[in-house]
């Protein structure tokens, strides 16, 4: 599936709706909740949500983590009533050992533009970006750029942005900054994280 990834884009520069996707695991590590929240890109108000619970569909294998989460995330996406113009995944896209992380996988399967925003580095070397919001440095695997290390707020830890599907890296970073006006993580990730964690507690 990797050859199907569109790394050129450029993708929507003014999406109307943006979806955040996240998965939370119960303490036993097997039960999970997958959540999708759709936000108005201009106001960041939540327009639609969907969540599903179940069991991990695939054993944990380094580099193949997406297979554990994809079935539940696709089920949640199918339950939406508002179509998202852009998917923002709590994970990586091109910045992956196989150049096919969760954001790439979801983008190819759904046909939608997708971006990966990781809290931590999966692979690659980088230097610390500048202190100010919007500063970035390249994330490199050898000499190959695979993403950017982006500062979303002054002085906070950066995030790791990579292209998933039908987006270019400049646009991906611009959209992430728009979605993170106050906090380190984009509002898409924050709202989806709260939803799946709340669902896990409710269904325990």
Secondary structure, 3 states (H helix, E strand, C coil): CHHHCCCCCCCCCCCCEEEEEEEEECCCCCEEEEEEEEEECCCCCEEEEEEEEEECCCCCCCCCCHHHHHHHHHHHHHCCCCCCCEEEECCCCCCCCCCCCHHHHHHHHHCCEEEEEECCCCCCECCCCCCCCCCEEEEEECCEEEEEEECCCCCCCCEEEEEEECCCHHHHHHHHHHHCCCCCCCHHHHHHHHHHHHHHHHHC
